[in-house]
Amino acid sequence: MTKQLNKISYSFEMYFDDNSENKLKNMFQDLASLGAFPAVQKENRRYHITLAIYDSIDFEKSKKVLEKFCMNHNQFKLNLDFIGLFTGKENVIFASPIITYDLIKIHKAFHNEFSWLKESCWEHYIPESWQPHCSLTVTTQDAQFSEVLQIIRNKFRPVEIKTKSIGFSINGDKIIFDLKE
């Protein structure tokens, strides 16, 4: 399924522990002064790796399935090792993790568990098409893009992060469950 603009969608995101979040915030805190808002400032978001985006979900069923899923999957460490970018209507600069067994395993398990939503899943998030990433800036103006990219290039250092939880939001309410420690 292709991305549909101006339509409500439901993003299932894997969040990091507080220490990992702080490492990323400290690295990129001054980007807002350039008008390049860090991804976490957009809609008061947290740094994360998106596992899937769906055009429609059954809220109660999704909540129950996600809670059970998180109880059966462990937290794990990742290394955000390089930066990349997606260009288009929204320019996104991101940090990407080294692909590990744990990362692929949780992504595939997630999609197996939520297979009943397969037809509603955005194609860029299905297994074998997924580029795991942690957005650093979103909607950077073209005029500032080169400058922002240069700052990120200079500030970015590979960083070890630890996953903590998976969640989604609906009508402004965030539903988040911790992974097993």
MOBEL-V959602 format. One record per residue. N is the residue number from 1. SS is DSSP state (h for helix, s for strand, l for the rest). BURIAL is I if it has 16 or more other ideal C-beta (glycine too) atoms within 10 Angstrom, else O. D_FIRST is the distance of its C-alpha to the first C-alpha in Angstrom with 1 decimal. Layout:
BEGIN
n-><N:N>
ss-><SS:SS>
burial-><BURIAL:BURIAL>
d_first-><D_FIRST:D_FIRST>
END
This chain:
BEGIN
n-><1:2:3:4:5:6:7:8:9:10:11:12:13:14:15:16:17:18:19:20:21:22:23:24:25:26:27:28:29:30:31:32:33:34:35:36:37:38:39:40:41:42:43:44:45:46:47:48:49:50:51:52:53:54:55:56:57:58:59:60:61:62:63:64:65:66:67:68:69:70:71:72:73:74:75:76:77:78:79:80:81:82:83:84:85:86:87:88:89:90:91:92:93:94:95:96:97:98:99:100:101:102:103:104:105:106:107:108:109:110:111:112:113:114:115:116:117:118:119:120:121:122:123:124:125:126:127:128:129:130:131:132:133:134:135:136:137:138:139:140:141:142:143:144:145:146:147:148:149:150:151:152:153:154:155:156:157:158:159:160:161:162:163:164:165:166:167:168:169:170:171:172:173:174:175:176:177:178:179:180:181>
ss-><l:l:l:l:l:l:l:l:l:s:s:s:s:s:s:s:l:h:h:h:h:h:h:h:h:h:h:h:l:l:h:h:h:h:l:l:l:s:l:l:l:h:h:h:l:l:l:s:s:s:s:s:s:s:l:l:l:l:h:h:h:h:h:h:h:h:h:h:h:h:h:l:l:s:l:l:s:s:s:s:s:s:s:s:s:s:l:l:l:l:l:s:s:s:s:s:s:l:l:l:h:h:h:h:h:h:h:h:h:h:h:h:h:l:h:h:h:h:h:h:s:l:h:h:h:l:l:l:l:l:l:l:l:s:s:s:s:s:l:l:l:h:h:h:h:h:h:h:h:h:h:h:h:h:h:l:l:l:s:s:s:s:s:s:s:s:s:s:s:s:l:l:s:s:s:s:s:s:l:s:l>
burial-><O:O:O:O:O:O:O:O:O:I:I:I:I:I:I:I:I:O:O:I:I:O:I:I:O:O:I:I:O:O:I:O:O:O:O:I:O:I:I:I:I:O:O:O:I:I:I:I:I:I:I:I:I:I:I:O:I:O:O:O:O:I:O:O:I:I:O:O:I:I:O:O:I:O:I:I:O:I:O:I:O:O:I:O:O:O:O:O:O:O:I:I:I:I:I:I:I:O:O:O:O:O:I:O:O:I:I:O:O:I:I:O:O:I:O:O:I:O:O:I:I:I:O:O:I:O:O:O:O:I:O:I:I:I:I:I:I:I:O:I:O:O:O:I:I:O:O:I:I:O:I:I:O:O:O:I:O:O:I:O:I:O:I:I:I:I:I:I:O:O:O:O:O:O:O:O:O:I:I:O:O>
d_first-><0.0:3.8:6.7:8.7:12.4:15.2:13.4:14.4:12.3:13.7:14.4:16.2:18.7:21.5:24.7:27.9:31.5:33.8:35.5:32.3:31.1:34.6:34.6:31.5:32.8:36.2:34.8:33.0:34.9:36.3:33.3:33.3:36.6:34.9:32.4:29.6:28.6:27.8:24.3:26.2:28.1:25.1:24.9:27.3:24.8:25.7:25.0:22.3:19.7:16.3:15.2:11.8:10.2:9.1:9.0:11.7:14.3:17.7:20.0:23.0:21.3:19.2:22.5:24.4:22.0:21.8:25.6:26.3:23.9:25.8:29.1:28.4:27.2:29.4:29.5:29.7:30.5:28.5:29.7:27.9:29.5:28.1:26.5:23.8:21.9:18.7:19.7:18.4:18.7:19.3:21.3:20.8:23.5:23.0:24.9:23.4:24.9:26.4:24.2:26.2:26.2:26.0:22.9:21.0:22.5:21.4:17.8:17.6:19.7:17.6:14.5:17.0:18.4:15.3:13.9:14.2:11.2:8.9:6.8:6.5:6.1:5.0:5.1:8.6:9.9:9.7:13.2:14.3:11.9:13.2:16.0:18.0:19.7:21.9:21.7:25.3:25.0:22.4:22.9:26.0:27.7:28.1:31.8:31.9:29.2:31.8:34.1:31.6:30.4:34.0:34.8:31.9:33.0:36.5:35.8:33.2:34.7:33.0:32.9:32.7:30.7:30.5:27.6:28.7:26.1:22.6:21.6:19.4:20.5:20.4:22.6:24.3:25.3:24.5:24.3:25.3:26.8:28.8:28.3:31.5:34.0>
END
